[in-house]
């Protein structure tokens, strides 16, 4: 799949004038962001700026004080119950650290969304779980293992398999390579890119990983000052005149990456 460009304007997630706060503290203030079909968007920002808050607000896990969010052209606030369920089934989420249920096997974790939204016989759910396990590059015997028996990289892949359980169109990844060694992180990035190309996914990736931003992201958005400071390509980031952005993309740790 060719990278998506802004001029194609096939927006599947639109955030307009979003305001989110806790008590007297405003975390996001009239933030705007669009995500285009088929792209991998890398979302970055300094720690504590609200990256995960934005993702959780979009997913309706946190309330907002103002603004509008449309997913696949539908305003969730105005949607019917059936429309809301249909929207939920189009979204997949991989939370930081995986967030697998410790008392369930990998197979059972993957089947949690299926049990919530679908009415399928057990044999069919078992086959679907097997396919998802294979899709993310886990060995078949991982199906009956518990999270405590998995390595960090396997946990990430199992959590990704669960995020893909309902064949979503838009996948949210929260720090997907955190805690992985460089080889494991590179392999996970390659997996995300492959899944985007083969399944036609759109990916919203919250990350601190410069390698991920440079290697797999079509576009980057930087959060700062309670808004999206800049969005665009790596070249746009390098040209943007902001101290934090310059330090992040051209600092000491970026020198070996920037070409």
C-alpha positions in Angstrom: 0.0 0.0 0.0 1.3 3.4 -0.9 1.6 5.9 1.9 -1.4 8.1 2.4 -1.1 11.8 1.7 -3.1 14.6 3.2 -4.5 15.8 -0.1 -6.4 12.5 -0.4 -8.5 13.7 2.5 -10.1 10.4 3.3 -10.5 11.2 7.0 -11.6 8.3 9.2 -11.0 10.0 12.6 -11.6 13.7 13.1 -11.0 15.5 16.4 -12.2 19.1 16.5 -11.7 21.6 19.4 -11.3 18.9 21.9 -10.9 20.0 25.5 -10.2 17.6 28.4 -9.4 18.4 32.0 -9.2 17.0 35.5 -10.4 19.3 38.3 -9.0 22.7 37.6 -6.2 21.4 35.3 -6.8 21.6 31.5 -4.8 18.9 29.8 -6.0 19.3 26.2 -7.3 22.7 25.0 -9.3 22.9 21.7 -7.1 20.3 20.1 -7.6 19.4 16.4 -6.4 16.2 14.6 -7.3 14.2 11.6 -6.3 10.7 10.7 -6.4 9.4 7.1 -7.4 6.0 6.0 -4.5 3.6 5.6 -1.8 5.6 7.3 0.4 4.9 10.3 0.3 8.0 12.4 3.0 8.4 15.1 1.8 10.6 18.0 4.5 12.0 20.2 5.1 14.5 22.9 6.9 15.1 26.2 5.9 12.9 29.1 2.8 14.3 30.8 1.5 16.3 27.9 -1.6 14.1 27.4 -0.8 11.6 24.7 -2.6 8.7 26.4 -5.3 11.1 27.6 -6.2 12.0 24.0 -6.2 8.3 23.0 -8.4 7.3 25.9 -10.8 10.3 25.3 -11.2 9.3 21.6 -12.0 5.8 22.9 -14.6 7.2 25.3 -12.7 5.9 28.3 -12.3 9.5 29.6 -14.9 12.3 29.5 -14.3 15.5 27.5 -15.4 19.0 28.4 -15.8 20.2 24.8 -15.2 19.5 21.2 -16.4 16.9 18.7 -15.1 13.5 17.7 -16.2 11.7 14.5 -15.1 8.2 13.6 -15.8 6.9 10.1 -18.0 10.0 9.6 -20.2 9.2 12.6 -20.5 11.4 15.7 -20.7 8.9 18.5 -22.7 11.3 20.7 -25.5 11.3 18.2 -25.3 7.6 17.2 -27.9 5.0 17.9 -27.1 2.0 20.1 -26.6 -0.2 17.0 -24.4 2.4 15.3 -22.3 2.7 18.5 -21.8 -1.1 18.6 -20.8 -1.1 14.9 -18.3 1.6 15.6 -16.8 -0.2 18.6 -16.3 -3.3 16.4 -14.2 -1.3 13.9 -11.7 -0.3 16.6 -8.9 -2.3 18.1 -6.7 -1.3 21.0 -3.3 -2.4 22.3 -2.8 -0.8 25.7 0.7 -0.1 27.1 2.1 -3.3 28.7 -0.5 -5.4 26.9 -3.2 -5.4 29.6 -3.9 -9.0 29.1 -6.1 -10.8 31.6 -3.7 -12.8 33.8 -6.2 -15.5 34.6 -7.0 -16.2 30.9 -4.9 -18.0 28.3 -3.8 -16.2 25.2 -6.6 -17.9 23.3 -9.2 -16.9 25.9 -7.9 -13.3 25.9 -8.3 -13.1 22.2 -11.8 -14.4 22.5 -12.9 -11.7 25.0 -14.0 -9.2 22.3 -15.7 -12.0 20.4 -17.8 -13.0 23.4 -18.8 -9.4 24.0 -19.8 -8.5 20.5 -20.5 -11.8 18.6 -22.6 -14.9 19.0 -20.3 -17.7 17.7 -19.9 -21.3 18.6 -16.8 -22.2 20.6 -15.2 -24.1 17.8 -15.4 -21.1 15.5 -13.9 -18.8 18.1 -11.1 -21.3 18.7 -10.3 -21.3 15.0 -10.5 -17.5 14.8 -8.1 -17.2 17.7 -5.7 -19.6 16.1 -5.7 -17.5 12.9 -5.0 -14.3 14.9 -2.2 -16.0 16.8 -0.6 -17.0 13.5 -1.2 -13.5 12.0 0.9 -11.8 14.7 3.7 -14.3 14.4 3.2 -16.3 17.6 3.7 -20.1 17.7 0.5 -22.2 17.8 1.4 -23.5 21.3 1.1 -19.9 22.6 -2.7 -20.3 22.5 -2.9 -22.2 25.8 -0.2 -20.2 27.7 -1.0 -17.7 30.4 0.5 -14.1 30.3 2.9 -15.0 33.1 4.4 -17.6 30.8 5.1 -15.2 28.0 8.1 -12.9 27.2 7.6 -9.2 26.8 7.6 -9.5 23.1 5.1 -12.3 23.1 2.8 -10.3 25.4 2.8 -7.5 22.9 2.0 -9.8 20.1 -0.8 -11.6 22.1 -2.3 -8.2 23.0 -2.1 -7.2 19.3 -3.9 -10.4 18.4 -6.7 -9.5 20.8 -6.8 -6.0 19.3 -7.4 -7.6 15.9 -10.0 -10.1 17.1 -12.9 -8.4 15.4 -11.1 -7.4 12.2 -11.0 -3.7 13.0 -10.3 -0.9 10.5 -8.6 1.5 13.0 -6.1 0.2 15.6 -4.8 2.3 18.5 -1.4 1.3 19.8 -0.1 2.8 23.1 3.7 2.6 23.3 3.8 -0.7 21.5 7.6 -1.1 21.6 8.2 0.1 25.1 10.1 -2.5 27.1 11.3 -4.4 24.0 15.0 -4.7 23.1 16.0 -3.1 19.8 15.7 -6.3 17.8 12.2 -7.1 19.2 11.1 -3.5 18.7 12.2 -3.5 15.0 10.4 -6.8 14.5 7.2 -5.4 16.0 7.4 -2.3 13.8 7.8 -4.5 10.8 4.8 -6.6 11.9 2.7 -3.4 12.2 3.7 -2.2 8.7 3.0 -5.7 7.2 -0.5 -5.8 8.9 -1.3 -2.3 7.6 -0.4 -3.3 4.1 -2.1 -6.7 4.1 -5.2 -5.9 6.1 -5.6 -2.3 5.0 -5.5 -1.0 8.6 -5.2 2.5 9.8 -2.9 2.8 12.8 -2.8 5.5 15.5 0.5 4.9 17.4 1.4 6.7 20.6 5.2 6.2 20.9 8.5 7.6 22.2 10.5 5.3 19.8 12.4 7.3 17.3 13.2 4.2 15.2 9.4 3.6 14.9 8.8 7.1 13.8 11.5 7.0 11.2 10.9 3.5 9.9 7.1 2.8 9.8 5.2 6.1 10.3 3.7 7.8 7.3 3.0 10.9 9.3 3.8 12.3 12.8 1.8 14.6 15.1 3.5 16.3 18.1 1.5 17.2 21.2 2.6 20.3 23.1 1.1 23.3 24.8 -2.2 21.3 25.1 -2.6 21.2 21.3 -1.1 19.5 18.2 2.0 21.7 17.6 2.9 20.3 14.2 1.9 17.3 12.0 3.5 16.0 8.9 6.6 14.0 7.7 9.9 13.6 9.3 11.1 16.5 7.1 8.4 18.7 8.5 9.5 17.8 12.1 13.1 18.7 11.3 12.1 22.0 9.8 9.7 23.1 12.6 11.0 25.8 14.8 10.2 24.6 18.3 12.9 23.9 21.0 11.3 20.5 22.1 10.7 19.3 18.6 14.2 20.3 17.5 15.7 18.6 20.5 13.6 15.4 20.1 14.3 14.9 16.4 17.8 16.4 16.1 19.2 15.8 19.6 22.1 13.5 20.5 20.0 10.3 20.5 18.6 11.2 17.0 21.9 11.8 15.3 22.5 8.3 14.3 19.0 8.1 12.8 18.6 11.5 10.9 19.9 11.3 7.4 
